[in-house]
Amino acid sequence: MVFSDPFFLFLFLFLFLFLPLFLVAYLLAPQALKNGLLLLASLIFYAWGEQV
């Protein structure tokens, strides 16, 4: 198991950066903006994972 592998960097960034920031933003967002926030977060997540 090599921790310098790009997969582990992605996992680290997801667990300790993207996920907490998204969860805080989602919990603080008003009800009317939650669907838009979910859409934006999913687009960022899928674009980030799909390296072209």
N, CA, C, O and CB atoms as a CASP TS submission, in Angstrom:
PFRMAT TS
TARGET T0000
AUTHOR 0000-0000-0000
METHOD Language model
MODEL 1
PARENT N/A
ATOM      1  N   MET     1       0.847  -1.173   0.000  1.00  0.00           N
ATOM      2  CA  MET     1       0.000   0.000   0.000  1.00  0.00           C
ATOM      3  C   MET     1       0.896   1.241   0.000  1.00  0.00           C
ATOM      4  O   MET     1       1.606   1.503   0.970  1.00  0.00           O
ATOM      5  CB  MET     1      -0.965  -0.005   1.224  1.00  0.00           C
ATOM      6  N   VAL     2       0.855   1.982  -1.072  1.00  0.00           N
ATOM      7  CA  VAL     2       1.684   3.173  -1.211  1.00  0.00           C
ATOM      8  C   VAL     2       0.803   4.398  -0.963  1.00  0.00           C
ATOM      9  O   VAL     2      -0.177   4.621  -1.674  1.00  0.00           O
ATOM     10  CB  VAL     2       2.362   3.236  -2.626  1.00  0.00           C
ATOM     11  N   PHE     3       1.160   5.183   0.045  1.00  0.00           N
ATOM     12  CA  PHE     3       0.327   6.321   0.402  1.00  0.00           C
ATOM     13  C   PHE     3       0.583   7.541  -0.474  1.00  0.00           C
ATOM     14  O   PHE     3      -0.113   8.548  -0.342  1.00  0.00           O
ATOM     15  CB  PHE     3       0.549   6.679   1.840  1.00  0.00           C
ATOM     16  N   SER     4       1.556   7.471  -1.354  1.00  0.00           N
ATOM     17  CA  SER     4       1.767   8.562  -2.302  1.00  0.00           C
ATOM     18  C   SER     4       1.002   8.325  -3.599  1.00  0.00           C
ATOM     19  O   SER     4       1.082   9.131  -4.525  1.00  0.00           O
ATOM     20  CB  SER     4       3.257   8.728  -2.598  1.00  0.00           C
ATOM     21  N   ASP     5       0.267   7.232  -3.666  1.00  0.00           N
ATOM     22  CA  ASP     5      -0.568   6.911  -4.821  1.00  0.00           C
ATOM     23  C   ASP     5      -1.649   7.982  -4.983  1.00  0.00           C
ATOM     24  O   ASP     5      -2.202   8.445  -3.986  1.00  0.00           O
ATOM     25  CB  ASP     5      -1.209   5.501  -4.666  1.00  0.00           C
ATOM     26  N   PRO     6      -1.960   8.383  -6.215  1.00  0.00           N
ATOM     27  CA  PRO     6      -2.990   9.413  -6.416  1.00  0.00           C
ATOM     28  C   PRO     6      -4.350   9.047  -5.831  1.00  0.00           C
ATOM     29  O   PRO     6      -5.116   9.936  -5.458  1.00  0.00           O
ATOM     30  CB  PRO     6      -3.148   9.685  -7.882  1.00  0.00           C
ATOM     31  N   PHE     7      -4.664   7.758  -5.742  1.00  0.00           N
ATOM     32  CA  PHE     7      -5.941   7.353  -5.149  1.00  0.00           C
ATOM     33  C   PHE     7      -6.032   7.787  -3.694  1.00  0.00           C
ATOM     34  O   PHE     7      -7.078   8.266  -3.257  1.00  0.00           O
ATOM     35  CB  PHE     7      -6.124   5.836  -5.254  1.00  0.00           C
ATOM     36  N   PHE     8      -4.961   7.627  -2.947  1.00  0.00           N
ATOM     37  CA  PHE     8      -4.976   8.005  -1.541  1.00  0.00           C
ATOM     38  C   PHE     8      -5.029   9.512  -1.372  1.00  0.00           C
ATOM     39  O   PHE     8      -5.637  10.005  -0.422  1.00  0.00           O
ATOM     40  CB  PHE     8      -3.757   7.446  -0.832  1.00  0.00           C
ATOM     41  N   LEU     9      -4.410  10.243  -2.268  1.00  0.00           N
ATOM     42  CA  LEU     9      -4.509  11.696  -2.227  1.00  0.00           C
ATOM     43  C   LEU     9      -5.948  12.124  -2.479  1.00  0.00           C
ATOM     44  O   LEU     9      -6.460  13.011  -1.796  1.00  0.00           O
ATOM     45  CB  LEU     9      -3.564  12.339  -3.262  1.00  0.00           C
ATOM     46  N   PHE    10      -6.603  11.499  -3.455  1.00  0.00           N
ATOM     47  CA  PHE    10      -8.003  11.795  -3.732  1.00  0.00           C
ATOM     48  C   PHE    10      -8.859  11.463  -2.522  1.00  0.00           C
ATOM     49  O   PHE    10      -9.719  12.257  -2.141  1.00  0.00           O
ATOM     50  CB  PHE    10      -8.491  11.017  -4.963  1.00  0.00           C
ATOM     51  N   LEU    11      -8.643  10.315  -1.915  1.00  0.00           N
ATOM     52  CA  LEU    11      -9.417   9.899  -0.751  1.00  0.00           C
ATOM     53  C   LEU    11      -9.198  10.855   0.412  1.00  0.00           C
ATOM     54  O   LEU    11     -10.150  11.218   1.103  1.00  0.00           O
ATOM     55  CB  LEU    11      -9.045   8.471  -0.340  1.00  0.00           C
ATOM     56  N   PHE    12      -7.962  11.265   0.634  1.00  0.00           N
ATOM     57  CA  PHE    12      -7.648  12.203   1.708  1.00  0.00           C
ATOM     58  C   PHE    12      -8.331  13.546   1.473  1.00  0.00           C
ATOM     59  O   PHE    12      -8.935  14.108   2.387  1.00  0.00           O
ATOM     60  CB  PHE    12      -6.131  12.393   1.826  1.00  0.00           C
ATOM     61  N   LEU    13      -8.236  14.060   0.248  1.00  0.00           N
ATOM     62  CA  LEU    13      -8.867  15.340  -0.057  1.00  0.00           C
ATOM     63  C   LEU    13     -10.378  15.253   0.048  1.00  0.00           C
ATOM     64  O   LEU    13     -11.023  16.195   0.508  1.00  0.00           O
ATOM     65  CB  LEU    13      -8.470  15.806  -1.447  1.00  0.00           C
ATOM     66  N   PHE    14     -10.949  14.141  -0.371  1.00  0.00           N
ATOM     67  CA  PHE    14     -12.388  13.973  -0.275  1.00  0.00           C
ATOM     68  C   PHE    14     -12.843  13.929   1.179  1.00  0.00           C
ATOM     69  O   PHE    14     -13.761  14.652   1.565  1.00  0.00           O
ATOM     70  CB  PHE    14     -12.821  12.708  -0.999  1.00  0.00           C
ATOM     71  N   LEU    15     -12.207  13.088   1.981  1.00  0.00           N
ATOM     72  CA  LEU    15     -12.655  12.893   3.355  1.00  0.00           C
ATOM     73  C   LEU    15     -12.410  14.091   4.260  1.00  0.00           C
ATOM     74  O   LEU    15     -13.214  14.367   5.151  1.00  0.00           O
ATOM     75  CB  LEU    15     -11.979  11.701   3.932  1.00  0.00           C
ATOM     76  N   PHE    16     -11.311  14.805   4.043  1.00  0.00           N
ATOM     77  CA  PHE    16     -10.943  15.860   4.976  1.00  0.00           C
ATOM     78  C   PHE    16     -11.080  17.269   4.416  1.00  0.00           C
ATOM     79  O   PHE    16     -10.805  18.237   5.126  1.00  0.00           O
ATOM     80  CB  PHE    16      -9.549  15.651   5.422  1.00  0.00           C
ATOM     81  N   LEU    17     -11.495  17.409   3.167  1.00  0.00           N
ATOM     82  CA  LEU    17     -11.677  18.741   2.594  1.00  0.00           C
ATOM     83  C   LEU    17     -13.057  18.887   1.972  1.00  0.00           C
ATOM     84  O   LEU    17     -13.868  19.690   2.434  1.00  0.00           O
ATOM     85  CB  LEU    17     -10.600  19.024   1.548  1.00  0.00           C
ATOM     86  N   PHE    18     -13.325  18.118   0.934  1.00  0.00           N
ATOM     87  CA  PHE    18     -14.571  18.272   0.193  1.00  0.00           C
ATOM     88  C   PHE    18     -15.797  17.907   1.038  1.00  0.00           C
ATOM     89  O   PHE    18     -16.747  18.686   1.118  1.00  0.00           O
ATOM     90  CB  PHE    18     -14.534  17.414  -1.058  1.00  0.00           C
ATOM     91  N   LEU    19     -15.779  16.759   1.650  1.00  0.00           N
ATOM     92  CA  LEU    19     -16.944  16.278   2.409  1.00  0.00           C
ATOM     93  C   LEU    19     -17.287  17.183   3.592  1.00  0.00           C
ATOM     94  O   LEU    19     -18.451  17.559   3.729  1.00  0.00           O
ATOM     95  CB  LEU    19     -16.688  14.864   2.912  1.00  0.00           C
ATOM     96  N   PRO    20     -16.345  17.550   4.446  1.00  0.00           N
ATOM     97  CA  PRO    20     -16.715  18.439   5.563  1.00  0.00           C
ATOM     98  C   PRO    20     -17.203  19.807   5.106  1.00  0.00           C
ATOM     99  O   PRO    20     -18.158  20.343   5.668  1.00  0.00           O
ATOM    100  CB  PRO    20     -15.534  18.620   6.487  1.00  0.00           C
ATOM    101  N   LEU    21     -16.554  20.380   4.085  1.00  0.00           N
ATOM    102  CA  LEU    21     -16.994  21.679   3.594  1.00  0.00           C
ATOM    103  C   LEU    21     -18.405  21.599   3.020  1.00  0.00           C
ATOM    104  O   LEU    21     -19.229  22.483   3.255  1.00  0.00           O
ATOM    105  CB  LEU    21     -16.023  22.205   2.537  1.00  0.00           C
ATOM    106  N   PHE    22     -18.675  20.544   2.274  1.00  0.00           N
ATOM    107  CA  PHE    22     -20.008  20.382   1.714  1.00  0.00           C
ATOM    108  C   PHE    22     -21.050  20.185   2.807  1.00  0.00           C
ATOM    109  O   PHE    22     -22.113  20.802   2.758  1.00  0.00           O
ATOM    110  CB  PHE    22     -20.035  19.208   0.749  1.00  0.00           C
ATOM    111  N   LEU    23     -20.767  19.340   3.790  1.00  0.00           N
ATOM    112  CA  LEU    23     -21.743  19.075   4.839  1.00  0.00           C
ATOM    113  C   LEU    23     -22.066  20.326   5.644  1.00  0.00           C
ATOM    114  O   LEU    23     -23.224  20.560   5.989  1.00  0.00           O
ATOM    115  CB  LEU    23     -21.234  17.986   5.762  1.00  0.00           C
ATOM    116  N   VAL    24     -21.062  21.126   5.943  1.00  0.00           N
ATOM    117  CA  VAL    24     -21.303  22.376   6.668  1.00  0.00           C
ATOM    118  C   VAL    24     -22.135  23.325   5.816  1.00  0.00           C
ATOM    119  O   VAL    24     -23.086  23.931   6.309  1.00  0.00           O
ATOM    120  CB  VAL    24     -19.968  23.044   7.067  1.00  0.00           C
ATOM    121  N   ALA    25     -21.783  23.456   4.540  1.00  0.00           N
ATOM    122  CA  ALA    25     -22.544  24.331   3.650  1.00  0.00           C
ATOM    123  C   ALA    25     -23.977  23.847   3.502  1.00  0.00           C
ATOM    124  O   ALA    25     -24.905  24.656   3.474  1.00  0.00           O
ATOM    125  CB  ALA    25     -21.875  24.413   2.279  1.00  0.00           C
ATOM    126  N   TYR    26     -24.167  22.542   3.406  1.00  0.00           N
ATOM    127  CA  TYR    26     -25.515  21.986   3.256  1.00  0.00           C
ATOM    128  C   TYR    26     -26.353  22.229   4.505  1.00  0.00           C
ATOM    129  O   TYR    26     -27.522  22.602   4.408  1.00  0.00           O
ATOM    130  CB  TYR    26     -25.444  20.484   2.957  1.00  0.00           C
ATOM    131  N   LEU    27     -25.769  22.021   5.659  1.00  0.00           N
ATOM    132  CA  LEU    27     -26.521  22.208   6.901  1.00  0.00           C
ATOM    133  C   LEU    27     -26.854  23.673   7.164  1.00  0.00           C
ATOM    134  O   LEU    27     -27.873  23.972   7.786  1.00  0.00           O
ATOM    135  CB  LEU    27     -25.735  21.648   8.071  1.00  0.00           C
ATOM    136  N   LEU    28     -26.008  24.589   6.697  1.00  0.00           N
ATOM    137  CA  LEU    28     -26.247  26.009   6.922  1.00  0.00           C
ATOM    138  C   LEU    28     -27.100  26.650   5.832  1.00  0.00           C
ATOM    139  O   LEU    28     -27.597  27.762   6.011  1.00  0.00           O
ATOM    140  CB  LEU    28     -24.935  26.733   7.022  1.00  0.00           C
ATOM    141  N   ALA    29     -27.273  25.968   4.718  1.00  0.00           N
ATOM    142  CA  ALA    29     -28.028  26.538   3.595  1.00  0.00           C
ATOM    143  C   ALA    29     -29.519  26.553   3.914  1.00  0.00           C
ATOM    144  O   ALA    29     -30.034  25.651   4.575  1.00  0.00           O
ATOM    145  CB  ALA    29     -27.766  25.737   2.296  1.00  0.00           C
ATOM    146  N   PRO    30     -30.206  27.592   3.433  1.00  0.00           N
ATOM    147  CA  PRO    30     -31.664  27.587   3.583  1.00  0.00           C
ATOM    148  C   PRO    30     -32.295  26.475   2.746  1.00  0.00           C
ATOM    149  O   PRO    30     -31.696  25.983   1.790  1.00  0.00           O
ATOM    150  CB  PRO    30     -32.251  28.952   3.178  1.00  0.00           C
ATOM    151  N   GLN    31     -33.484  26.100   3.115  1.00  0.00           N
ATOM    152  CA  GLN    31     -34.159  24.976   2.461  1.00  0.00           C
ATOM    153  C   GLN    31     -34.268  25.168   0.947  1.00  0.00           C
ATOM    154  O   GLN    31     -34.151  24.202   0.193  1.00  0.00           O
ATOM    155  CB  GLN    31     -35.547  24.788   3.055  1.00  0.00           C
ATOM    156  N   ALA    32     -34.488  26.389   0.501  1.00  0.00           N
ATOM    157  CA  ALA    32     -34.684  26.654  -0.928  1.00  0.00           C
ATOM    158  C   ALA    32     -33.410  26.428  -1.745  1.00  0.00           C
ATOM    159  O   ALA    32     -33.498  26.211  -2.954  1.00  0.00           O
ATOM    160  CB  ALA    32     -35.170  28.080  -1.127  1.00  0.00           C
ATOM    161  N   LEU    33     -32.233  26.472  -1.123  1.00  0.00           N
ATOM    162  CA  LEU    33     -30.974  26.341  -1.853  1.00  0.00           C
ATOM    163  C   LEU    33     -30.342  24.951  -1.757  1.00  0.00           C
ATOM    164  O   LEU    33     -29.325  24.694  -2.401  1.00  0.00           O
ATOM    165  CB  LEU    33     -30.002  27.357  -1.347  1.00  0.00           C
ATOM    166  N   LYS    34     -30.917  24.072  -0.980  1.00  0.00           N
ATOM    167  CA  LYS    34     -30.279  22.768  -0.747  1.00  0.00           C
ATOM    168  C   LYS    34     -30.200  21.913  -2.008  1.00  0.00           C
ATOM    169  O   LYS    34     -29.188  21.247  -2.225  1.00  0.00           O
ATOM    170  CB  LYS    34     -31.033  22.011   0.326  1.00  0.00           C
ATOM    171  N   ASN    35     -31.231  21.911  -2.842  1.00  0.00           N
ATOM    172  CA  ASN    35     -31.171  21.122  -4.084  1.00  0.00           C
ATOM    173  C   ASN    35     -30.099  21.654  -5.025  1.00  0.00           C
ATOM    174  O   ASN    35     -29.367  20.873  -5.633  1.00  0.00           O
ATOM    175  CB  ASN    35     -32.535  21.130  -4.792  1.00  0.00           C
ATOM    176  N   GLY    36     -30.000  22.957  -5.148  1.00  0.00           N
ATOM    177  CA  GLY    36     -28.965  23.555  -5.991  1.00  0.00           C
ATOM    178  C   GLY    36     -27.572  23.256  -5.467  1.00  0.00           C
ATOM    179  O   GLY    36     -26.650  23.016  -6.247  1.00  0.00           O
ATOM    180  N   LEU    37     -27.415  23.268  -4.161  1.00  0.00           N
ATOM    181  CA  LEU    37     -26.126  22.951  -3.554  1.00  0.00           C
ATOM    182  C   LEU    37     -25.755  21.490  -3.805  1.00  0.00           C
ATOM    183  O   LEU    37     -24.596  21.185  -4.086  1.00  0.00           O
ATOM    184  CB  LEU    37     -26.157  23.241  -2.044  1.00  0.00           C
ATOM    185  N   LEU    38     -26.722  20.597  -3.706  1.00  0.00           N
ATOM    186  CA  LEU    38     -26.468  19.187  -4.011  1.00  0.00           C
ATOM    187  C   LEU    38     -26.046  19.002  -5.464  1.00  0.00           C
ATOM    188  O   LEU    38     -25.131  18.233  -5.759  1.00  0.00           O
ATOM    189  CB  LEU    38     -27.712  18.347  -3.718  1.00  0.00           C
ATOM    190  N   LEU    39     -26.719  19.708  -6.370  1.00  0.00           N
ATOM    191  CA  LEU    39     -26.370  19.624  -7.777  1.00  0.00           C
ATOM    192  C   LEU    39     -24.955  20.136  -8.019  1.00  0.00           C
ATOM    193  O   LEU    39     -24.165  19.487  -8.705  1.00  0.00           O
ATOM    194  CB  LEU    39     -27.369  20.411  -8.620  1.00  0.00           C
ATOM    195  N   LEU    40     -24.638  21.287  -7.462  1.00  0.00           N
ATOM    196  CA  LEU    40     -23.300  21.860  -7.637  1.00  0.00           C
ATOM    197  C   LEU    40     -22.220  20.949  -7.060  1.00  0.00           C
ATOM    198  O   LEU    40     -21.186  20.733  -7.691  1.00  0.00           O
ATOM    199  CB  LEU    40     -23.224  23.237  -6.978  1.00  0.00           C
ATOM    200  N   ALA    41     -22.457  20.418  -5.868  1.00  0.00           N
ATOM    201  CA  ALA    41     -21.472  19.534  -5.237  1.00  0.00           C
ATOM    202  C   ALA    41     -21.286  18.254  -6.037  1.00  0.00           C
ATOM    203  O   ALA    41     -20.164  17.763  -6.161  1.00  0.00           O
ATOM    204  CB  ALA    41     -21.896  19.196  -3.806  1.00  0.00           C
ATOM    205  N   SER    42     -22.367  17.706  -6.581  1.00  0.00           N
ATOM    206  CA  SER    42     -22.226  16.478  -7.362  1.00  0.00           C
ATOM    207  C   SER    42     -21.484  16.743  -8.669  1.00  0.00           C
ATOM    208  O   SER    42     -20.687  15.912  -9.102  1.00  0.00           O
ATOM    209  CB  SER    42     -23.603  15.868  -7.651  1.00  0.00           C
ATOM    210  N   LEU    43     -21.734  17.885  -9.301  1.00  0.00           N
ATOM    211  CA  LEU    43     -21.001  18.219 -10.524  1.00  0.00           C
ATOM    212  C   LEU    43     -19.507  18.395 -10.247  1.00  0.00           C
ATOM    213  O   LEU    43     -18.669  17.923 -11.014  1.00  0.00           O
ATOM    214  CB  LEU    43     -21.572  19.498 -11.153  1.00  0.00           C
ATOM    215  N   ILE    44     -19.185  19.067  -9.164  1.00  0.00           N
ATOM    216  CA  ILE    44     -17.762  19.243  -8.774  1.00  0.00           C
ATOM    217  C   ILE    44     -17.136  17.893  -8.474  1.00  0.00           C
ATOM    218  O   ILE    44     -16.016  17.617  -8.905  1.00  0.00           O
ATOM    219  CB  ILE    44     -17.630  20.180  -7.531  1.00  0.00           C
ATOM    220  N   PHE    45     -17.851  17.049  -7.737  1.00  0.00           N
ATOM    221  CA  PHE    45     -17.314  15.745  -7.365  1.00  0.00           C
ATOM    222  C   PHE    45     -17.038  14.882  -8.607  1.00  0.00           C
ATOM    223  O   PHE    45     -15.966  14.289  -8.731  1.00  0.00           O
ATOM    224  CB  PHE    45     -18.288  15.021  -6.421  1.00  0.00           C
ATOM    225  N   TYR    46     -18.006  14.820  -9.515  1.00  0.00           N
ATOM    226  CA  TYR    46     -17.829  13.982 -10.709  1.00  0.00           C
ATOM    227  C   TYR    46     -16.792  14.565 -11.659  1.00  0.00           C
ATOM    228  O   TYR    46     -16.051  13.815 -12.295  1.00  0.00           O
ATOM    229  CB  TYR    46     -19.158  13.813 -11.441  1.00  0.00           C
ATOM    230  N   ALA    47     -16.725  15.889 -11.767  1.00  0.00           N
ATOM    231  CA  ALA    47     -15.704  16.518 -12.616  1.00  0.00           C
ATOM    232  C   ALA    47     -14.310  16.304 -12.019  1.00  0.00           C
ATOM    233  O   ALA    47     -13.342  16.120 -12.758  1.00  0.00           O
ATOM    234  CB  ALA    47     -15.991  18.037 -12.782  1.00  0.00           C
ATOM    235  N   TRP    48     -14.205  16.326 -10.716  1.00  0.00           N
ATOM    236  CA  TRP    48     -12.938  16.130 -10.043  1.00  0.00           C
ATOM    237  C   TRP    48     -12.444  14.686 -10.226  1.00  0.00           C
ATOM    238  O   TRP    48     -11.247  14.461 -10.403  1.00  0.00           O
ATOM    239  CB  TRP    48     -13.074  16.469  -8.552  1.00  0.00           C
ATOM    240  N   GLY    49     -13.335  13.738 -10.187  1.00  0.00           N
ATOM    241  CA  GLY    49     -12.954  12.334 -10.309  1.00  0.00           C
ATOM    242  C   GLY    49     -12.701  11.894 -11.724  1.00  0.00           C
ATOM    243  O   GLY    49     -11.995  10.909 -11.938  1.00  0.00           O
ATOM    244  N   GLU    50     -13.250  12.588 -12.701  1.00  0.00           N
ATOM    245  CA  GLU    50     -13.100  12.208 -14.112  1.00  0.00           C
ATOM    246  C   GLU    50     -11.949  13.005 -14.727  1.00  0.00           C
ATOM    247  O   GLU    50     -12.158  14.054 -15.337  1.00  0.00           O
ATOM    248  CB  GLU    50     -14.429  12.453 -14.905  1.00  0.00           C
ATOM    249  N   GLN    51     -10.753  12.496 -14.559  1.00  0.00           N
ATOM    250  CA  GLN    51      -9.573  13.164 -15.120  1.00  0.00           C
ATOM    251  C   GLN    51      -9.508  12.927 -16.622  1.00  0.00           C
ATOM    252  O   GLN    51      -9.464  11.784 -17.076  1.00  0.00           O
ATOM    253  CB  GLN    51      -8.276  12.659 -14.438  1.00  0.00           C
ATOM    254  N   VAL    52      -9.502  13.995 -17.381  1.00  0.00           N
ATOM    255  CA  VAL    52      -9.480  13.872 -18.840  1.00  0.00           C
ATOM    256  C   VAL    52      -8.061  13.892 -19.347  1.00  0.00           C
ATOM    257  O   VAL    52      -7.835  13.799 -20.554  1.00  0.00           O
ATOM    258  CB  VAL    52     -10.288  14.993 -19.496  1.00  0.00           C
TER
END
